[in-house]
Amino acid sequence: MIKTNRTRPSWDQFFMFSALWTATRSSCLHLQTGAVIVKDKRIIASGYNGAPPGIKSSLELNSCRKDEHGVDFKDKGKSVCRGLHAEMNAIDQIAREDLKETSIYSLYFPCSSCAKEIVGNGITEVIYSRIYAEPDSLTKELFEEGGIQLRKLELDTTKYFDIIKNIIK
């Protein structure tokens, strides 16, 4: 019998790392984020922040419209960005009925626009790892009214990157 002290990530950690890996596809010049939607411990969709299909991204243009217009990149209220948020890209991949009773893992706490999509599409749980802008009252109100369960998940990236290094040796 083989004995090992190898550890596996929990399902939550696995899905959040999947969101992190998805973020590597981001085309935003300022912030790379990703999201995955999970049902019955299975990833059914993923998304990252970037321009929609058929639209040139900030990365391709090497230019950010928020910079051009003097808008702080954390200001989500200004509609000058070319990109969609990671949560919206993931939701857009699936028909509404497929999202009932699902969870979404997002690297960052969603904004009010994404909260509307999350509540409206029947997602019941949001698991996030970071907050880069304090959530506004509308976002909190939408999640509370929609009965959305919120959980913050801390990631020990060093531990799991070491596991990955051992796998690809």
N, C-alpha and C positions, 0 to 999 in steps of 0.2 A: 504494500500500500504506500502510495506517495504522500508524504506529509509536506505541507507548505504553509507558510505564514502570509501568503498572498491574500490581499483583501479586495473586495469588489465594491464599487460605489453602490449606494442605495439607489432605488428607482428614482427618487427625487434628484439625487446628484447626477445620475446618468442623463436624465432629461434636461437638467440645467446645463450640463456640459454639451449636450446636443445643441442647445440654443447658442452656447458659446461658439461651437464649431460653425454653426450656421452663420454667425456674425462675421466670419471670415470672408463671406461673399458680399458684404456690404460695399456700396459704392459711395457712401457719405465721406466727405473729407474731414469731418470733425468728430463723429462718434459712430462707432461700429456696434450694432446690436442685432440680436437674433431672437427668434421665438419659435417654439414648437408647440403643436396642439396634440394632446394625448388622450386616448380613449382606451380603457381597459389595458393599461400598460403597453400601449402600442402608439408610436408616432404616426399620426394620420396626415399631418401637414407641417410645413416649416416655412419661415419667412425671414427676411432680413430687410433692413432699411435701405432703400434705394429707389431709383426712378422706375416707374412702371414699364412693362415691355413696350418697345417701340419709341421710347423717349431716351435721349442721351442723358447719361448720369453726370453728376458733378465730377466724378472721377475721370470720365471720358473727356469732359470739357476742361478739366483741371481748373475749375472755377466754381465757387459756391455763391448762389444767388443771395443768401443771407449776408455774406460778406459784402457783396456788391451794393446791397441796400442798407448797410450799416445796422443790421439786426443781430442782436446777440443770439448765438446759435441755440441757447437754452430756451429762448422765447418761442414756445410752440403756438402762441396765439397769432403769429404773423404768417400769412399764407403766401410765402415767397419761395419756399423750398420746393425743389423739383421732385423730391422723393416721397415715397409712402413709408409709413412706420412698419416695423417688423411684424407687429401683431396684425395689422391690416393685410399685409402681404400673405400671411399664413391663413387668415380667415378667407381671403379671396380665392384660395385654392379649393375650397370645399363648398358644397351646397348647404344651405342653412340647416336642413333637417339632420345632416350628418354631424352637426356641432352640439346637439343636445347632450347634456350630461358629460361634457368634456372638461379637461383642464388645459390651461395654457401656461407654459413656462416661458418667461420673458426675462432677459438679463436685467432690464430696467422696469421700474414701476410704470404702468401705462398712463398715458395722458387722457384727457377727457374725451377726445375724439375716438381713441381706441377703446376707452371704457364703454362708450355708446355701442360700438360694434360688438364688444364682448358680451354685454348684457343682452343686446338685441338678437344675438345669434344663439343664445341658450348655453353659452359656456358658463359653468358653475363655480370654477375655482381659478384663481390667478396666483401663481407662484413666481416670485421675483427675487433677484439677488441684490440689486442695487437701486438707489434712488439718486438721480442726478439733478432733479429739480423737485422742490417740495410739492407734493400733490396738491392741486387746487381743491377748493371746497366742492366744486361740481363733480369732480372725479370721485371723491369720497362719497358724495351723496348718491351718485349713480350706482356705485358698487353696493352701497348699503341698501338702497331701494330695490335693486335687482337681486338681492340675496346672495351676492358673490362672496365666496370664502376667499380671504386674502392670507397668504403665508409668505414670510420672508425666509429665504434659504441661504445660509452662509456656505460658501464654497472654500474648501481647503485645496486650492489649485496645485500647490506644490506637491502634495501627497499623490494626487492623481496624475500629474504630469510625469512623476517618477514611475508610476505604474505603466503609463503609455511608453515611456522610454524603454522599459524592460521588455515590453511586447515587441517593439520594432527593432530590437538589437540584431 
